[in-house]
């Protein structure tokens, strides 16, 4: 069952990973027709489950991205979805994206940890942040002076 949890305070890297997954999914499975994105607040477990259980349209897979569900959803909705996770069909790829580190003690987190794959995106600081800024600028085919790297690192 392809369930993923991306979490952590490095929003840039987490969102870039989701963007990459969306683009690759669209290339492989024919456009955005089979991609659904939910915001955690106000989203029901049943709504998410119904979407993930729906057969993909003219494709092999369906991608569902759920943002900040662990943080923003009501407790009863988190518990209900935890019970439904194992019933999500294999043709659905489900990605939970959390802007904060979730409470590892909750049943929902433990269920995802047991049935899915977790990827943490911790915030960089110090030398790691400086190296990351320089590497990211270079990957984007840009150049940056050391003073600018230091100035950017102080903004975080």
N, C-alpha and C positions, 0 to 999 in steps of 0.2 A: 504494500500500500504506500504510494508515494506522498508522504506528508512531510513538510519541512517547516521548521521554525527558524526564522532569521530574527535576531534580536540584538540590541545593544545601542549604545549612545553615539556610535559613529554612523550618523544618519546618511552621510554621503556615500560611504562604501556599501551600506545596506541597500540604499535606493538604487545605486548603480548595479548591484547584483540582480535586483528585481527587474530593472530595465533590461539588462542583458538576457535574463530568462524569458521575458516577454518577447523580445525581438527574435530570439532563437526559436521560441515556441511558434511564433507567427510564421517564420520561414519554414519550419518543419511540418506544421499542421495547418497551413493555409489561412493566414489572416487572423483577425481579432474576433471572429465570430464565436469562437469557443473559449474566450477569456472573459471572466467576470471578476470585478473588484468590489469588495465590500469594505465599508468603514465599520469598526468595531462597535461604536456607539449606536444603539438603536437597531442593531442587526440581530435577528433571532437565529437560534440554532437550527430551527426547522427550515428557514429560508436558505441558510448555507447548505444544509444537507440536501434539500431539494435540488439546488443548483448543481451540486457535485454528483448527484445521482442521475441527473439528466444526461442521456446519451449525447455525445458530441455530434455536431452537424457536419457531415461529409469529412470526417477526420477520425483519427484513432484516439485522440486524447482531448481532454478539457482541462483548462488551467483556471484555478480559482485562487485569488489573492485576497487575504483578509488582513486588514490593517488594524493594529492595536485592539484586537478582540480580547486578549487576556487582560489588558489594562482597563478598557472602557465598557465591556459588556456586563450585563447584570449577572450576578452569581448564578442564578437559576439557568440562564442561557449558557454560561460556560459549562455548568454541570451537565446540562442536556446535550451539548455538543460533544463533551467528553465521552458520553455514553454512545454517541453515534459514530465516532471516529472509525471504529473497526468495521462499520457497515459501508463506508465510502468505497465505491467500486474502484478497481484498479485502473480504469481508463481516466480517472480524475487525478490530477496533480494539484495538491492543495499546499499553498504557501501562506503561513502566518508570518506577518511582519510586525514586530513590536519595537517601538522606539525606546523602550526602557527594558531593563533586565527584569523578566517576570519573576514572580515569587515561585521559587523552586519547590515549595512545600505543597502547592495546590495539586489537587487531583488531576486537573487539566494538564498542567505542565508535566506531571509524572506520566500521564497517558501518552502525550506527544513524545516524551523522551523514550518511552518504551516502544512505540509503534512508528516513530518517524526519525528524522535526522535534524539535529540542531546545529546551527552555525551562529556563533557569537561575533558581533562587530563592536569590539571595545574601542573607546575613544583613545586616540594616540596622544602621547605627551612627550616632552623632552626631545631627545635625539630621534626617537622613532617618528615623532611628528615632523621634525625637520626633514628627515629622509623621505617620508611619505609625500610631503609637499613637493620636494625636488623631483621625485620619481613621477608623480602625477602630472606635473607640468611638462616633463620630458615626454611622457607617453602621449600627451596631447600636442606634441610637436612644437612646444613653446620653450622659452628660455626665461630664467629668472635669476636675479642677483641675490647674493647671500643676505643682504640687508632686507630685501623684500620677503625672503623666506622667514627671517626672524620676526619681521613685522606681522606677517600672516599668522605665525605660530602664537604670537601674543594675543591675538583676537579670539582664540579658542577658549 
